[in-house]
């Protein structure tokens, strides 16, 4: 897997895409503030398997997903792959800890299918007129982290799978067994057995 060095801008101008403006507006960024910096946003097509952030590198950008799916994963020395998170349409993908600490990324961000993205410089979240967005994102992440901790600590693998079936059907219908199993914390064979029992 290689980082895309030719991030071609798509034919249609996604910088003014209404879904991005709506997303940022819901976070508290005014349309004027968005307009002042939209020249820094970059629309890009990426292919399945393309790396957007290498594990161990410093993170500079967030990615708003117009279409496609991204994932954050960790590659172990033994060749193991741990899936931290999956990101879907109209979500913002970046690593919070790396952003807040400016430390090298512990995870890699890559596309698991062809995707249409808008690249946003993370430094934007430090600007005064984006502070409401920063607080909103941190609040969302704190709630999500608490829920994810409960997901793993308080549930068996079967309960985790059933939770995804009920609450995240898009994940179950879109991700393959390897991807789902790595998120649930079991191997694909165990997930197949689990599915056949339910």
C-alpha positions in Angstrom: 0.0 0.0 0.0 1.4 3.4 -1.0 0.5 7.0 -0.2 -1.2 8.7 -3.1 1.2 11.2 -4.6 -1.2 12.3 -7.3 -4.3 13.5 -5.5 -6.2 14.6 -8.5 -9.1 17.0 -7.8 -12.3 15.5 -9.1 -14.1 17.1 -12.0 -17.0 18.3 -9.9 -16.1 21.0 -7.3 -16.5 19.3 -3.9 -15.0 22.3 -2.0 -18.4 23.9 -2.1 -20.2 20.6 -1.4 -23.3 21.2 0.7 -22.7 18.1 2.9 -19.4 19.5 4.1 -20.8 23.0 4.7 -23.7 21.5 6.6 -21.4 19.2 8.7 -19.1 22.1 9.7 -22.2 24.3 10.4 -23.6 21.7 12.8 -20.3 21.8 14.6 -20.6 25.6 15.1 -18.5 27.0 12.3 -20.1 29.9 10.6 -20.5 30.0 6.8 -18.3 33.1 6.8 -15.6 31.3 8.6 -15.8 28.4 6.2 -15.7 30.7 3.3 -12.5 32.3 4.5 -10.6 29.1 4.5 -12.3 26.9 1.9 -9.4 27.5 -0.5 -7.3 25.3 1.8 -9.7 22.4 1.4 -8.7 19.9 -1.2 -11.1 17.5 -2.9 -9.5 14.2 -3.8 -10.2 10.8 -5.3 -8.4 7.9 -3.6 -8.3 4.2 -4.5 -9.1 1.2 -2.3 -6.0 0.4 -0.2 -4.5 3.8 -0.5 -2.8 5.2 2.6 -3.6 8.7 3.8 -1.5 8.6 6.9 1.3 6.2 7.6 1.6 4.7 11.1 4.4 6.5 12.8 4.1 9.8 10.9 2.8 13.1 12.1 -0.8 13.9 11.2 -1.6 17.1 9.3 -5.0 16.6 7.9 -8.6 15.4 8.6 -10.7 13.9 5.8 -14.3 14.5 5.3 -15.8 11.5 3.5 -18.1 12.5 0.6 -18.3 8.8 -0.4 -16.4 5.6 0.4 -15.0 4.1 3.6 -11.8 4.7 5.5 -10.3 2.8 8.4 -7.7 3.5 11.1 -5.7 0.4 11.9 -2.5 -0.7 13.6 0.1 -3.0 12.0 1.9 -5.1 14.6 5.5 -6.4 14.2 4.2 -9.9 13.9 2.0 -8.9 10.9 -1.2 -8.6 12.9 -3.7 -5.9 12.0 -5.9 -4.3 14.6 -8.8 -2.2 13.4 -9.3 0.9 15.6 -12.2 2.4 13.7 -14.1 2.6 10.4 -15.4 5.9 8.9 -18.3 6.3 6.6 -20.0 8.9 4.3 -20.3 12.3 5.9 -18.0 11.6 8.8 -14.7 13.3 9.6 -11.7 11.0 9.9 -8.6 11.8 11.9 -6.8 10.6 15.0 -7.7 12.6 18.1 -4.7 11.7 20.3 -2.2 12.4 17.6 -4.0 15.7 16.9 -4.0 16.8 20.6 -0.5 15.7 21.4 1.2 16.3 18.1 2.8 12.8 18.6 3.4 10.4 15.6 0.4 8.4 14.7 0.0 5.0 16.4 -2.5 4.0 13.7 -2.6 4.2 9.9 -5.4 5.7 8.0 -6.3 4.1 4.7 -9.2 3.6 2.3 -10.9 0.3 2.1 -12.7 1.2 -1.0 -12.6 3.9 -3.7 -13.4 7.1 -1.9 -14.1 10.8 -2.6 -12.7 13.0 0.2 -12.2 16.6 1.2 -8.8 17.1 2.9 -8.9 19.7 5.7 -5.8 21.0 7.5 -6.1 20.1 11.2 -4.5 23.4 12.2 -7.8 25.0 11.2 -9.3 23.7 14.4 -6.9 25.9 16.4 -8.3 29.1 14.9 -10.5 31.2 17.2 -13.6 31.0 14.9 -13.4 27.2 14.9 -13.3 26.7 18.7 -17.0 25.7 18.9 -16.2 23.0 16.4 -13.2 21.8 18.4 -15.3 21.6 21.6 -18.1 19.8 19.7 -15.7 17.3 18.2 -14.0 16.6 21.6 -17.4 16.2 23.3 -18.5 13.7 20.6 -15.3 11.8 20.9 -15.4 11.6 24.7 -19.0 10.1 24.5 -17.9 7.7 21.8 -14.9 6.6 23.7 -17.0 5.8 26.8 -19.5 3.9 24.7 -16.7 2.0 22.9 -15.1 1.1 26.2 -18.4 -0.3 27.5 -18.8 -2.1 24.2 -15.6 -4.1 24.8 -15.6 -4.5 28.6 -19.3 -5.3 29.2 -20.1 -7.5 26.2 -19.1 -10.9 24.9 -18.0 -11.2 21.2 -21.6 -12.4 20.4 -23.1 -9.4 22.1 -20.7 -7.1 20.3 -21.7 -8.5 16.9 -25.4 -8.3 17.8 -24.9 -4.7 18.8 -23.4 -3.9 15.4 -26.3 -5.7 13.7 -28.9 -3.7 15.6 -27.1 -0.3 15.8 -24.7 -0.2 12.9 -26.3 -2.3 10.1 -24.2 -0.3 7.5 -21.1 -1.8 9.1 -22.4 -5.4 9.0 -23.7 -5.0 5.4 -20.6 -3.3 4.0 -17.6 -4.6 5.9 -16.2 -8.1 5.2 -15.7 -10.8 7.9 -12.0 -10.0 8.3 -12.7 -6.3 8.9 -15.7 -7.0 11.3 -13.8 -9.6 13.2 -10.8 -7.3 13.7 -13.1 -4.7 15.2 -15.0 -7.1 17.5 -11.8 -8.6 18.7 -12.0 -12.1 17.4 -10.7 -14.0 14.3 -12.7 -14.4 11.1 -13.3 -18.1 11.7 -14.9 -17.4 15.1 -17.0 -14.7 13.6 -18.3 -17.1 10.9 -19.2 -19.7 13.6 -20.9 -17.0 15.6 -23.0 -15.9 12.6 -24.0 -19.5 11.9 -25.2 -19.9 15.5 -27.4 -16.8 15.4 
